[in-house]
Amino acid sequence: MNSNTIKTGIDRAPHRSLLKALGLTDRELRKPFIGVVNSFTELVPGHMHLRQVTEAVKAGIRENGGTPFEFSTIAVCDGIAMGHEGMHYSLASREIVADAIEVMAKGHQLDALVLIPSCDKVVPGMLMAAMRLNIPAIVVSGGPMLPGRFEGNPVTLSTVFEGVGQVHAGKKDEAWLHELEAKACPTCGSCAGMFTANSMNCLTEALGMALPGNGTIPAVYSERLVLAKETGYQVMELYRQDLKPRDIVTQSTLKNGVAVDMALGCSTNTILHLPAIANEGDIDWDLGKVNEVSEKTPQICKLAPASETPLAALHEAGGVSAVLKQLLDAGLIDGSTMTVSGVTMAERLKDAKVVDTEIIRPQSNPFSQRGGLRILFGNLAPEGAVIKQGALSSQDFVFEGSAKVFNGEVPAAEAIRNLEIKAGDVVVIRYEGPKGGPGMREMLGPTATLAGMGLDSDVALLTDGRFSGASRGLSIGHVSPEAALGGDIALLKDGDKIRIDIGKGRLEWIVSEEEREQRRQEFAAMAVKPDHLKPELRKGYLGRYAYFVQSASKGAALRRVKE
């Protein structure tokens, strides 16, 4: 695939005529065509400034001999979509982002791509497209939001969600909450903690698909525009070297990404996106290997929501490059992998250093000896489940409690707000998986409300859906197989005993084999399975998505059409 297909030779005169209708000169037609994927939208704070970032990218492309073509794709703000039917569409939008880029790049035979995301599902969607197309590509994101200040403390969006819980618990009033909501999100950019968007933006550096600084330079810094220009310039170097995404993102690269994920204490959603990216590159992914990396990779950063430290502090401390350099020196990542800088990871990191050892701790004094995420297995999750152990008070936490079972997020959220959930409960929210949701809704509302009530260490949440990167506490998501696929989470009843052993990586339903088999027979005999969905959620795009989507253990990637 290259632009000569549409602009060279006598037979392409009609094509050139249309290109000239765009105002292009013959000189511009002779240069490589570079797609610039701008995910700007007025609906998403993390994307509201991307027009300016895009203009800087295009300037860099022109400076280094390319002709840029800007086009757009969609973006869903998870925070705004949270807690209502909109959240069914968030994860599902990832596939549309990837598909839209494929359509535009193939349809117009582009030579290379600059991908400009910022938030949540747009970052992995763009990386998936890059792996699928395998033409030279590079990422530059919009950058993180700066934290707000309220009552003398740094605050982020998750502070507001937890503030809701404080109001429901009677600890604060609505006037206090109204003042907080006006202070928590003071600038453009992706929300100011190590939530999903910033987790994935940091991982673009670890995967070698973005220049240093992409994950941490704040959105409002002019340094971000300089990075955008350098990215536009560098895509032309990638084009000339014919250095493609599959040359960069390999099995070793993904292992590096997991190691950085563990060291930073990233969002649990990375465990959905990394396998989906691997799938597009035909790279094998073993969920169990995550624990192997976690066991030997200490968590050396602890950022919001696990602490009050905002993402911007990581930038000032040396950024992702400083974290990578520590891991490289400790032998925890492979320095021979390639990067979009045109050199290996080891070469790129030779001058990286830690500036603040309180933010990026040395290997000898980590926040915890194991990484930030843990995959749990057991009779409730034979294919796995995930918890952000880096946001717990102890990584050897053991919790045993009684199930309170809800078919969907809405009744569970109502029960929490109505103070029906008590210490020792395990709140089970099912039929929220990729297929059963559909769309695997994110549940920051319930987790943050519990945290605001002071119950985040005394109540566990268990779901075949997922949690926000801003969630903390005993929040276990991605339980696989999901209820809609007949997983044992579908068999649970109120009062069942559930045991969570973080240290051993186990998630167990304490039940006799006889009782379990009886429940399974009862479930199989049901003419109509429990279903909390409105009929309209089975129509349109969500209906097609539910038909093709796979288990969370496979990254909720879509099934491929059989050849």
Helices and strands as residue ranges (DSSP letters): H 4-7, G 10-12, H 13-21, H 26-30, E 33-38, H 50-63, E 67-72, H 78-81, G 85-89, H 90-107, E 112-116, H 122-133, E 137-139, E 148-150, E 153-155, H 157-168, H 174-181, H 196-206, H 222-241, H 245-248, H 251-264, H 270-280, H 289-296, H 312-316, H 319-329, H 345-348, E 374-378, E 381-387, G 389-391, E 398-407, H 409-417, E 425-430, H 444-452, E 460-463, E 475-480, G 483-485, G 488-491, E 497-501, E 506-510, H 513-525, G 535-538, H 540-548, G 552-554
